[in-house]
Amino acid sequence: MADPKPMDTNTLYKIFTFIRSQWGTSDGVSEDQFELIVGYKANSDPAYAFYYTVAVATYEALLKKLGNEEAALTALYQENQQPDPANQDIAQYVLGEFLTMNIAFGGFSLFGYENFRGWMGGGSFEDTPPPYRTATGETE
């Protein structure tokens, strides 16, 4: 049996950054951090690996049909808007969650917020110190 095709995080990150450009949110998630997040989601719930694979395949089909990345990303985004998306899984589990991720990792500043209850800023990544004082007294 052949090994499953590895998840195409480069294409997923293109989709993620396209959503960021459409909403004007900040770039609070690096490509390395993004790979950790989608990898964790796919490992925690195998359905996410399927949703991500379908989104990448749909993007690639649009790219082949339309001939350039911007047009393919625009079509993927526009065709999967509520209330009647072309693919509900792409709309909810990929585009919707990527938008939520953009807002959660600093994009809320677009709406004029400097802080909100429960948000300390930054993320919880192994290579990034916490943006708050820890039990050991370390800070960012």
Buried (B, 14 or more C-beta within 10 A) or exposed (E): EEEEEEBBBEBBBBBBBBBBEBEEBBEBBBEEBBBBBBBEBBEEEEEBBEBBBBBBEBBEEBBEEBEEBEEBBBBBBEBBEEEEBEBEBBBBBBBBBBBEBBBBBBBBBBEEEEEEEEBEBBBEBEEEEBEEEEEEEEEE
